[in-house]
């Protein structure tokens, strides 16, 4: 939506600026807050998304059964989305994002505020998607979820501090939490030293 000031992003070999229309079919995005239609039923919401992506006929019926089944929402197809629990809303959001079977799934803190059982079920769905070859990029503040990932990127104050596997990040520490806290402290210390140096010496 916003043209980058610098750098380049490619998805499945396509440039996201030059090949914007083609890229859209390859990605699925789910925001942190439930963004579907509260007054529509579970089935009406997923039908709406299948209409957008032109999914018709037997394929439509198969995908609806598959993704509502994955999400354990088949018994609730007639329930208004606004009457679902927080965890069920997130699972419906995921099902709607998955109906066009994207190659890259982007999730923004998808389990924030979700109860532990729904969070576990949500991750079971993601693991099945990954096993089927889907690439999943997500942001999370839960470090136990970080442990489930193949690679982590640690963001702090708008900077990417580290990119590595969970095992590599916590290699010298008892757990991932202590490793990340120490890395953030180091980064804050470096920023403080730079600010002190600039204050004493003036700008370059």
C-alpha positions in Angstrom: 0.0 0.0 0.0 3.0 2.3 0.7 5.9 2.4 -1.7 9.1 1.7 0.1 11.6 4.5 0.4 14.5 2.0 0.1 15.2 -1.6 -0.2 13.3 -4.4 -2.1 10.9 -7.2 -1.2 10.3 -10.2 -3.3 7.7 -12.9 -2.7 7.8 -16.1 -4.7 10.2 -14.4 -7.1 7.9 -11.4 -7.6 8.7 -7.8 -6.7 6.0 -6.5 -4.4 6.0 -3.0 -6.1 6.4 -4.0 -9.8 4.2 -7.1 -9.6 1.7 -5.9 -7.0 -1.4 -7.5 -8.5 0.3 -10.9 -8.9 1.7 -10.8 -5.4 -1.7 -10.3 -3.8 -2.8 -13.8 -4.9 0.2 -15.3 -3.2 -0.2 -13.8 0.2 -2.7 -14.0 3.0 -2.7 -11.4 5.8 -4.5 -11.5 9.1 -4.4 -8.4 11.4 -4.2 -8.6 15.1 -7.8 -7.4 15.6 -10.7 -9.3 14.2 -11.5 -7.7 10.8 -14.4 -9.7 9.5 -18.1 -8.9 9.4 -19.6 -9.2 12.9 -23.2 -9.3 11.7 -22.6 -12.1 9.2 -22.5 -15.7 10.2 -19.4 -17.9 10.1 -20.5 -19.4 6.8 -21.4 -16.0 5.3 -18.0 -14.6 6.2 -16.1 -17.5 4.5 -18.4 -17.3 1.5 -17.6 -13.6 1.2 -13.9 -14.3 1.0 -14.4 -17.1 -1.5 -16.4 -14.8 -3.7 -13.6 -12.3 -3.6 -11.1 -14.8 -4.8 -13.4 -16.4 -7.4 -13.6 -19.8 -5.8 -16.5 -21.7 -7.3 -18.1 -25.1 -7.7 -16.8 -28.3 -6.1 -13.6 -26.5 -5.1 -15.6 -24.0 -3.1 -17.4 -26.7 -1.2 -14.2 -28.7 -0.5 -12.3 -25.6 0.8 -15.1 -24.5 3.0 -15.3 -28.0 4.6 -11.5 -28.2 4.9 -10.8 -24.8 6.5 -13.8 -24.7 8.8 -13.0 -28.2 9.7 -9.4 -27.3 10.5 -10.7 -24.5 12.7 -13.3 -26.6 14.5 -16.0 -24.2 13.3 -18.3 -26.5 11.3 -20.8 -26.8 14.3 -21.0 -23.0 14.3 -21.6 -22.1 10.7 -25.0 -20.4 11.5 -23.6 -18.3 14.4 -23.0 -14.6 13.9 -19.3 -13.8 14.0 -20.0 -11.1 16.6 -21.2 -13.8 19.0 -18.1 -15.9 18.8 -15.5 -16.0 21.5 -12.2 -14.3 20.9 -10.4 -17.5 20.1 -13.1 -18.6 17.7 -13.0 -15.2 16.0 -9.3 -15.6 15.4 -9.8 -19.1 14.0 -12.5 -17.8 11.7 -10.2 -15.0 10.6 -7.5 -17.6 9.8 -9.9 -19.8 7.9 -11.0 -16.9 5.7 -7.4 -15.9 5.0 -6.6 -19.5 4.0 -9.4 -20.1 1.5 -7.4 -18.9 -1.5 -4.4 -21.1 -0.3 -1.7 -18.4 -0.2 2.0 -19.4 -0.4 2.9 -16.9 2.3 0.8 -16.3 5.4 1.4 -13.1 7.3 0.0 -12.9 10.9 0.1 -9.9 13.2 0.1 -11.2 16.9 -2.6 -13.7 16.0 -3.0 -15.2 19.5 -2.8 -12.0 21.6 -5.5 -12.1 24.2 -6.7 -15.6 23.2 -7.3 -18.2 25.8 -4.6 -21.0 26.2 -6.7 -23.8 24.7 -7.6 -21.7 21.6 -4.0 -20.6 21.3 -2.9 -24.3 21.2 -5.5 -25.1 18.6 -4.5 -22.1 16.5 -0.9 -23.3 16.5 -1.9 -26.9 15.6 -3.6 -25.3 12.5 -0.4 -23.4 11.6 1.8 -26.5 12.0 -0.4 -28.3 9.5 -0.1 -25.4 7.1 3.6 -25.4 7.5 3.8 -29.2 6.9 1.9 -28.7 3.7 4.6 -26.3 2.4 3.2 -22.9 3.4 5.6 -20.1 4.6 4.4 -18.4 7.7 5.6 -15.0 8.9 4.3 -13.8 12.2 4.9 -11.3 15.0 4.4 -12.4 18.6 5.3 -11.3 22.1 4.9 -14.8 23.4 8.4 -16.4 23.7 6.9 -20.0 23.8 5.6 -19.2 20.4 9.0 -18.0 19.3 10.4 -21.4 20.3 8.0 -23.0 17.7 9.5 -21.0 14.8 12.2 -22.1 12.5 13.9 -18.6 12.6 13.4 -15.5 14.8 14.0 -11.9 14.1 14.3 -9.8 17.3 12.9 -6.3 16.8 13.6 -3.5 19.3 13.0 0.2 18.9 12.5 -0.2 15.1 15.8 -2.1 14.6 16.3 -5.7 13.7 18.9 -6.8 16.3 19.2 -10.5 15.6 18.1 -13.1 13.0 18.8 -16.7 13.9 17.2 -19.9 15.0 15.7 -20.1 18.6 18.5 -22.5 19.6 21.2 -20.1 18.3 19.7 -17.1 20.1 19.6 -18.9 23.5 22.8 -20.9 23.0 24.6 -19.3 26.0 21.5 -18.8 28.2 19.1 -21.0 30.2 16.2 -20.0 28.0 15.0 -17.8 25.2 13.6 -15.2 27.5 16.9 -14.5 29.3 18.8 -14.4 26.0 16.4 -11.8 24.5 16.4 -9.7 27.6 20.2 -9.6 27.6 20.3 -8.7 23.9 17.9 -5.8 24.4 19.9 -4.6 27.4 23.1 -4.7 25.2 21.3 -2.7 22.5 20.0 -0.1 25.0 23.5 0.2 26.4 24.9 0.8 22.9 22.3 3.5 22.3 23.1 5.2 25.6 26.8 5.1 24.8 26.2 6.6 21.3 24.0 9.4 22.8 26.6 10.2 25.5 29.4 10.3 22.9 27.4 12.6 20.6 26.6 14.9 23.6 30.2 15.2 24.5 31.7 15.4 20.9 28.8 17.0 19.0 27.3 15.7 15.8 29.8 14.3 13.1 
